[in-house]
Amino acid sequence: MGTGRKFNKQPVTRPKKSGLERRRREKTQRSRLVALGMDEETVRKMDTKTIRALIQKPEKVKAAVQA
Protein backbone atom coordinates (compact mmCIF):
# COMPACT_ATOMS: atom_id res chain seq x y z
CA MET A 1 0.00 0.00 0.00
CA GLY A 2 1.70 3.18 -1.21
CA THR A 3 1.40 6.66 0.16
CA GLY A 4 0.28 8.93 -2.66
CA ARG A 5 -1.21 12.40 -2.71
CA LYS A 6 -4.16 11.21 -0.64
CA PHE A 7 -2.01 11.25 2.50
CA ASN A 8 0.09 14.30 1.57
CA LYS A 9 -2.35 17.07 0.70
CA GLN A 10 -0.17 19.91 1.90
CA PRO A 11 0.40 23.30 0.27
CA VAL A 12 3.98 22.16 -0.34
CA THR A 13 2.63 19.59 -2.80
CA ARG A 14 0.32 22.06 -4.48
CA PRO A 15 0.49 25.78 -3.65
CA LYS A 16 -2.55 27.59 -2.28
CA LYS A 17 -4.36 30.18 -4.35
CA SER A 18 -3.88 33.62 -2.87
CA GLY A 19 -6.51 36.33 -2.59
CA LEU A 20 -4.10 38.92 -3.94
CA GLU A 21 -3.54 36.98 -7.15
CA ARG A 22 -7.29 36.41 -7.55
CA ARG A 23 -8.03 40.13 -7.23
CA ARG A 24 -5.24 40.93 -9.70
CA ARG A 25 -6.70 38.48 -12.25
CA GLU A 26 -10.20 39.90 -11.80
CA LYS A 27 -8.90 43.45 -12.25
CA THR A 28 -7.12 42.60 -15.52
CA GLN A 29 -10.19 40.75 -16.81
CA ARG A 30 -12.38 43.77 -16.06
CA SER A 31 -9.94 46.06 -17.86
CA ARG A 32 -10.00 43.74 -20.90
CA LEU A 33 -13.78 44.04 -21.13
CA VAL A 34 -13.56 47.83 -20.91
CA ALA A 35 -10.91 47.76 -23.65
CA LEU A 36 -13.32 45.75 -25.83
CA GLY A 37 -15.78 48.65 -25.60
CA MET A 38 -18.06 47.78 -22.71
CA ASP A 39 -19.20 50.49 -20.31
CA GLU A 40 -16.98 50.69 -17.21
CA GLU A 41 -19.95 51.04 -14.84
CA THR A 42 -21.64 47.94 -16.32
CA VAL A 43 -18.46 45.89 -15.97
CA ARG A 44 -17.99 47.04 -12.38
CA LYS A 45 -21.44 45.73 -11.42
CA MET A 46 -20.93 42.28 -13.02
CA ASP A 47 -20.09 39.21 -10.99
CA THR A 48 -16.93 37.20 -11.61
CA LYS A 49 -18.58 34.28 -13.41
CA THR A 50 -20.16 36.59 -15.97
CA ILE A 51 -16.88 38.40 -16.56
CA ARG A 52 -15.03 35.12 -17.14
CA ALA A 53 -17.71 33.93 -19.57
CA LEU A 54 -17.52 37.17 -21.57
CA ILE A 55 -13.71 37.20 -21.69
CA GLN A 56 -13.75 33.78 -23.34
CA LYS A 57 -15.60 35.14 -26.41
CA PRO A 58 -14.20 38.61 -27.20
CA GLU A 59 -15.65 38.68 -30.72
CA LYS A 60 -19.18 38.32 -29.34
CA VAL A 61 -18.53 41.13 -26.85
CA LYS A 62 -17.32 43.42 -29.64
CA ALA A 63 -20.37 42.60 -31.76
CA ALA A 64 -22.76 43.21 -28.84
CA VAL A 65 -21.16 46.57 -28.07
CA GLN A 66 -21.30 47.65 -31.72
CA ALA A 67 -25.00 46.75 -32.03
Backbone torsions as a table, in degrees:
resi	resn	phi	psi	omega
1	MET	NA	114.5	-177.8
2	GLY	-85.5	165.0	175.6
3	THR	-110.2	102.9	-178.5
4	GLY	-98.6	-152.8	-178.9
5	ARG	-65.4	-26.4	-178.3
6	LYS	-54.5	-36.8	-177.4
7	PHE	-99.0	1.4	-176.8
8	ASN	-133.8	54.0	-178.4
9	LYS	-89.3	66.9	-179.8
10	GLN	-107.0	157.4	176.7
11	PRO	-60.5	-19.6	177.4
12	VAL	-65.6	-38.8	179.3
13	THR	-68.8	-45.1	-179.2
14	ARG	-140.8	117.5	-173.8
15	PRO	-64.2	148.6	178.2
16	LYS	-72.4	152.3	172.7
17	LYS	-81.8	136.3	-178.9
18	SER	-101.0	150.5	178.7
19	GLY	-64.5	-35.9	179.9
20	LEU	-62.3	-46.0	179.3
21	GLU	-64.7	-38.3	179.5
22	ARG	-62.9	-45.1	179.6
23	ARG	-65.8	-35.5	177.5
24	ARG	-64.8	-43.7	178.1
25	ARG	-61.9	-44.9	-179.7
26	GLU	-62.6	-38.8	-179.6
27	LYS	-64.7	-43.4	-179.6
28	THR	-68.7	-35.3	178.2
29	GLN	-66.0	-40.5	177.2
30	ARG	-62.6	-42.5	-179.4
31	SER	-66.5	-31.6	176.7
32	ARG	-64.8	-41.5	178.5
33	LEU	-64.7	-40.0	178.2
34	VAL	-64.5	-39.0	178.7
35	ALA	-65.7	-28.0	177.8
36	LEU	-75.9	-10.8	174.9
37	GLY	116.9	0.4	179.7
38	MET	-75.0	154.9	179.3
39	ASP	-70.1	134.8	-176.3
40	GLU	-62.0	-39.1	-179.8
41	GLU	-65.8	-39.8	178.8
42	THR	-64.4	-43.3	-179.7
43	VAL	-64.9	-38.5	-177.8
44	ARG	-64.1	-31.5	-178.1
45	LYS	-84.1	-11.6	-178.0
46	MET	-73.1	153.3	174.1
47	ASP	-88.3	168.0	-172.4
48	THR	-63.4	-40.0	-178.7
49	LYS	-62.2	-41.3	179.4
50	THR	-64.8	-42.4	180.0
51	ILE	-61.5	-45.3	-180.0
52	ARG	-62.0	-41.0	-179.9
53	ALA	-64.1	-39.7	-179.3
54	LEU	-71.7	-36.8	-180.0
55	ILE	-62.6	-30.3	-177.1
56	GLN	-68.9	-24.0	-178.5
57	LYS	-127.3	74.1	-176.3
58	PRO	-63.7	-30.3	179.9
59	GLU	-65.4	-38.6	177.9
60	LYS	-66.9	-36.2	178.9
61	VAL	-65.5	-45.3	178.1
62	LYS	-59.2	-44.9	-178.6
63	ALA	-64.4	-39.6	-179.3
64	ALA	-67.6	-37.2	-180.0
65	VAL	-70.0	-39.3	180.0
66	GLN	-65.8	-35.5	-175.6
67	ALA	-74.2	NA	NA
